[in-house]
Amino acid sequence: MARKRDKNRDKAKEFFLESNGLAGNGEIAEKLGVDSAKIRKWKCIDKWKETLEKMPKKRGAQKGNKNAAGHGAPFGNKNAETHGAYSSIYLKNLSAEDRAFIESLTLDVTENMLVELRVLKAKERDLQRRINSYTSEGAKGLYTDKVVEMRTPGGVMGGRDVTYPGGSTCTSLSMAMETTVKSSAFERVQILEAEWNKVHGRIIKLLDSIKSYETEQHRIQIEEKRYTLMEQKASGVYDIDPVDACLDCGEVEGRDGGDG
């Protein structure tokens, strides 16, 4: 008489497929309350991986993942920041001192050029502050840039293939290890200074554009005055300020000159 099929067998496969293959044997076993060796056996016999490869790819995190709860990290967060050379600067996140400095910049140019200049100056100050933090006397040792998780063959059975009844084979569990990538204060300063030079160059280029804009505006004003003067000469009618005319006549507006 054939043994009755375990009701958790199909549930285990379903959970594995819903996780897009990310759920481990131990996690599935704990969820269903069975031994992890049984999960490993079902995975090979029922060809879970082959079934997963034939399914359309899913986008996003696995079902039940809480990493993005609340629609992800807030806008402008620093979760992925290392040395900060490429971090974005947002005016609303500036300190009161930096905000006062940025808002004190005034130029008679279009609004977009002013906003761009403010952002670049804020970025430049932020990079300089980071450079100073790594060049101070207290900046010593190594700093963690990133942690990389690597998976290698092996595990409890040494990476050997296991054959189950029915001819199905499966490689034993793999083991994970972490590799930490670190850098010195000197290396971080080099990256920050390179980015500072780029930002400073953009500021100089923008200031040149602002100067060119102002020169062009001044030229246009002169041309407009010249055109108006030529128009008045051609018509014989001159537009003269009444106040200037009174001053030329020796009279002052609002004062009684008497009978003289």
DRENDREN-827130 format. One record per residue (C-alpha): residue in one letter; x, y negated, z. Coordinates in steps of 0.2 Angstrom, whole numbers, always signed. Example, Ala and Ser with C-alpha at 12.3 -4.5 7.8 and 13.67 -1.06 7.14 Angstrom:
2
a / +62 / +22 / +39 .
s / +68 / +5 / +36 .
This chain:
260
m / +0 / +0 / +0 .
a / +7 / -17 / -5 .
r / +11 / -29 / +8 .
k / -1 / -44 / +9 .
r / +6 / -60 / +2 .
d / +11 / -73 / +15 .
k / +0 / -88 / +15 .
n / +14 / -99 / +18 .
r / +23 / -94 / +3 .
d / +13 / -105 / -9 .
k / +13 / -119 / +3 .
a / +32 / -119 / +4 .
k / +33 / -120 / -14 .
e / +21 / -134 / -15 .
f / +30 / -144 / -2 .
f / +46 / -142 / -11 .
l / +39 / -147 / -28 .
e / +30 / -162 / -20 .
s / +47 / -168 / -13 .
n / +54 / -167 / -30 .
g / +66 / -154 / -24 .
l / +74 / -165 / -10 .
a / +66 / -155 / +4 .
g / +79 / -143 / +12 .
n / +75 / -125 / +17 .
g / +77 / -130 / +35 .
e / +64 / -144 / +34 .
i / +52 / -133 / +25 .
a / +54 / -119 / +37 .
e / +51 / -131 / +52 .
k / +36 / -138 / +44 .
l / +28 / -121 / +41 .
g / +35 / -113 / +57 .
v / +44 / -99 / +48 .
d / +62 / -93 / +47 .
s / +73 / -103 / +35 .
a / +80 / -86 / +28 .
k / +62 / -82 / +22 .
i / +61 / -99 / +13 .
r / +78 / -96 / +4 .
k / +71 / -79 / -2 .
w / +55 / -87 / -8 .
k / +64 / -101 / -17 .
c / +74 / -88 / -27 .
i / +61 / -75 / -30 .
d / +47 / -88 / -36 .
k / +60 / -98 / -45 .
w / +56 / -115 / -37 .
k / +70 / -124 / -46 .
e / +65 / -118 / -63 .
t / +47 / -123 / -60 .
l / +53 / -140 / -54 .
e / +64 / -143 / -70 .
k / +48 / -140 / -81 .
m / +38 / -153 / -72 .
p / +37 / -171 / -77 .
k / +49 / -182 / -67 .
k / +42 / -192 / -53 .
r / +48 / -209 / -49 .
g / +50 / -216 / -32 .
a / +53 / -208 / -15 .
q / +47 / -191 / -10 .
k / +30 / -189 / -2 .
g / +30 / -195 / +16 .
n / +46 / -205 / +14 .
k / +45 / -219 / +27 .
n / +61 / -229 / +20 .
a / +50 / -241 / +11 .
a / +36 / -243 / +24 .
g / +28 / -260 / +23 .
h / +33 / -262 / +4 .
g / +52 / -261 / +7 .
a / +64 / -272 / +15 .
p / +60 / -291 / +16 .
f / +66 / -302 / +2 .
g / +83 / -309 / +5 .
n / +88 / -295 / +17 .
k / +107 / -290 / +20 .
n / +105 / -272 / +22 .
a / +117 / -267 / +7 .
e / +130 / -281 / +11 .
t / +148 / -276 / +13 .
h / +161 / -291 / +11 .
g / +147 / -303 / +5 .
a / +156 / -309 / -10 .
y / +141 / -306 / -21 .
s / +127 / -309 / -9 .
s / +114 / -321 / -14 .
i / +111 / -338 / -6 .
y / +93 / -343 / -2 .
l / +90 / -361 / +3 .
k / +76 / -356 / +15 .
n / +88 / -345 / +25 .
l / +101 / -358 / +27 .
s / +106 / -365 / +44 .
a / +100 / -382 / +49 .
e / +118 / -389 / +46 .
d / +119 / -381 / +29 .
r / +102 / -387 / +24 .
a / +105 / -404 / +29 .
f / +121 / -404 / +19 .
i / +113 / -397 / +4 .
e / +98 / -409 / +4 .
s / +109 / -424 / +6 .
l / +116 / -421 / -11 .
t / +107 / -434 / -23 .
l / +110 / -437 / -41 .
d / +100 / -446 / -54 .
v / +98 / -431 / -65 .
t / +84 / -419 / -69 .
e / +78 / -408 / -55 .
n / +84 / -391 / -61 .
m / +102 / -398 / -62 .
l / +100 / -404 / -44 .
v / +93 / -387 / -38 .
e / +107 / -378 / -47 .
l / +121 / -389 / -39 .
r / +113 / -386 / -22 .
v / +113 / -368 / -23 .
l / +131 / -367 / -30 .
k / +137 / -378 / -16 .
a / +128 / -367 / -3 .
k / +136 / -352 / -11 .
e / +153 / -360 / -11 .
r / +152 / -364 / +8 .
d / +146 / -347 / +12 .
l / +161 / -339 / +3 .
q / +173 / -350 / +12 .
r / +165 / -346 / +29 .
r / +167 / -328 / +25 .
i / +185 / -330 / +19 .
n / +189 / -340 / +35 .
s / +182 / -325 / +46 .
y / +194 / -313 / +38 .
t / +209 / -324 / +39 .
s / +207 / -329 / +57 .
e / +218 / -321 / +70 .
g / +204 / -309 / +77 .
a / +202 / -301 / +59 .
k / +211 / -285 / +61 .
g / +209 / -266 / +56 .
l / +198 / -259 / +43 .
y / +180 / -262 / +37 .
t / +168 / -250 / +31 .
d / +163 / -253 / +13 .
k / +151 / -239 / +10 .
v / +147 / -221 / +15 .
v / +146 / -208 / +2 .
e / +138 / -191 / +5 .
m / +145 / -177 / -5 .
r / +138 / -159 / -7 .
t / +150 / -145 / -10 .
p / +147 / -126 / -13 .
g / +149 / -115 / +2 .
g / +139 / -113 / +18 .
v / +136 / -99 / +29 .
m / +139 / -86 / +15 .
g / +154 / -94 / +7 .
g / +145 / -99 / -9 .
r / +142 / -81 / -14 .
d / +126 / -76 / -24 .
v / +113 / -66 / -15 .
t / +102 / -53 / -24 .
y / +84 / -50 / -18 .
p / +72 / -36 / -22 .
g / +66 / -38 / -40 .
g / +83 / -44 / -47 .
s / +82 / -62 / -42 .
t / +98 / -71 / -37 .
c / +101 / -87 / -27 .
t / +117 / -96 / -22 .
s / +119 / -98 / -3 .
l / +115 / -114 / +6 .
s / +127 / -128 / +2 .
m / +135 / -139 / +16 .
a / +136 / -158 / +16 .
m / +150 / -170 / +21 .
e / +152 / -189 / +22 .
t / +166 / -199 / +15 .
t / +169 / -216 / +22 .
v / +177 / -229 / +10 .
k / +185 / -243 / +20 .
s / +195 / -259 / +15 .
s / +207 / -271 / +24 .
a / +204 / -289 / +28 .
f / +217 / -293 / +15 .
e / +207 / -284 / +1 .
r / +191 / -292 / +6 .
v / +199 / -309 / +6 .
q / +205 / -306 / -12 .
i / +187 / -301 / -18 .
l / +180 / -316 / -9 .
e / +193 / -328 / -16 .
a / +190 / -322 / -34 .
e / +171 / -325 / -32 .
w / +174 / -342 / -24 .
n / +185 / -347 / -39 .
k / +171 / -342 / -51 .
v / +158 / -352 / -41 .
h / +169 / -367 / -40 .
g / +172 / -366 / -59 .
r / +153 / -366 / -61 .
i / +152 / -382 / -50 .
i / +165 / -391 / -60 .
k / +157 / -387 / -76 .
l / +140 / -392 / -70 .
l / +147 / -409 / -64 .
d / +154 / -411 / -81 .
s / +137 / -408 / -88 .
i / +129 / -421 / -76 .
k / +142 / -434 / -81 .
s / +138 / -431 / -99 .
y / +120 / -432 / -96 .
e / +122 / -449 / -87 .
t / +133 / -456 / -101 .
e / +120 / -451 / -114 .
q / +106 / -459 / -103 .
h / +117 / -475 / -102 .
r / +120 / -475 / -121 .
i / +101 / -473 / -124 .
q / +97 / -488 / -113 .
i / +109 / -498 / -123 .
e / +102 / -493 / -139 .
e / +85 / -497 / -133 .
k / +90 / -515 / -128 .
r / +99 / -517 / -144 .
y / +83 / -512 / -154 .
t / +72 / -523 / -144 .
l / +84 / -538 / -147 .
m / +84 / -535 / -165 .
e / +65 / -534 / -166 .
q / +64 / -551 / -157 .
k / +76 / -559 / -168 .
a / +66 / -553 / -183 .
s / +49 / -559 / -176 .
g / +55 / -575 / -169 .
v / +46 / -571 / -153 .
y / +57 / -568 / -137 .
d / +52 / -559 / -122 .
i / +59 / -571 / -108 .
d / +56 / -568 / -89 .
p / +46 / -583 / -82 .
v / +57 / -584 / -67 .
d / +73 / -585 / -77 .
a / +65 / -599 / -87 .
c / +60 / -609 / -71 .
l / +78 / -607 / -65 .
d / +85 / -613 / -81 .
c / +74 / -629 / -80 .
g / +80 / -633 / -63 .
e / +64 / -628 / -54 .
v / +61 / -615 / -41 .
e / +45 / -605 / -41 .
g / +34 / -610 / -26 .
r / +42 / -627 / -22 .
d / +35 / -644 / -25 .
g / +47 / -654 / -35 .
g / +38 / -671 / -32 .
d / +38 / -686 / -43 .
g / +57 / -687 / -44 .
